[in-house]
Amino acid sequence: MEKLARFGYAAKGVVYFVVGLLAAQVSLTTGGEIINTTGALVTIVKQPFGKFLLILIAMGLAGYVLWRIVQTVFDPDHSNEKMNAKQIVRRIGYGFSAIAYSGLALSAVELITDSEDINGSAIQDWTTRFMAYPFGRWLVGLAGLVMIAVGISYLYQAYKASFQCHFKRYQMSRTEWQWAKILGQFGLAARGIVFGMIGLFLVLAALHSNARAARGLGGVLTMLERQLFGAWMLGTVAFGLIAYSIYCLIEARYRRVTQP
């Protein structure tokens, strides 16, 4: 499980690096395109030995999903704590993460098997489906509020640098420890902004009964580019995502993976 978890953090880092790098190129007007995480998989599979690389990433993402399931069921990082509201919310977050990365892993498998049915606007499709059900708008709005709360929690983690407690400090040099903190804070702040904006668009989609108003990662980055000082805004978030990708690689090496 520990090896699968570490492999998963590394695969996750590669995906976010591709998203951040291409968005950074757009902000610097040096080419590139704005994509989401599924688009990152498409970009990877088009590279030399792309299918082989994507097989490794799919395996890593599957390992990450399994680790998230373990965290959902057992929460081994906080197993000595009594069950309370905070722990319940944390486990729910792990569960949602497992579902999200399961979808990404399945997209990788579809690309490996030459499937062309890869949808880049999955969040709009899911929003449309939910709105078709009774109380669907309420569910979409609730999902948006949860995403906003997750974004705020990432910003809080970035501010407090609370993620450091999960690292094996005794295995890290002083320089590695300092860079882990800097990259983690910058990366989590950028991710918090993105999650908060995704949540805001979901709330707006629910309020106006318009699934097309929903935006995923790619949609949020595109929206940032179109604003006044868009290149600066996009560039800041893009380099933040690159920082987050490197932070994920640091997690793959030094994170404390506690067995249940």
Protein Blocks (a to p, Z undefined) as FASTA:
>chain_A
ZZmmmmmmmmmmmmmmmmmmmmmmmmnongjjdddfklmmmmmmmpghklmmmmmmmmmm
mmmmmmmmmmmmnommlmmpccdfklmmmmmmmmmmmmmmmmmmmmmmmmmnopabbcfk
lmmmmmmmmmmpghklmmmmmmmmmmmmmmmmmmmmmmnommmmmpcfklpcfklmmmmm
mmmmmmmmmmmmmmmmmmmmmmmmmmnopaklpccfklmmmmmmmpghklmmmmmmmmmm
mmmmmmmmmmmmmpccddZZ
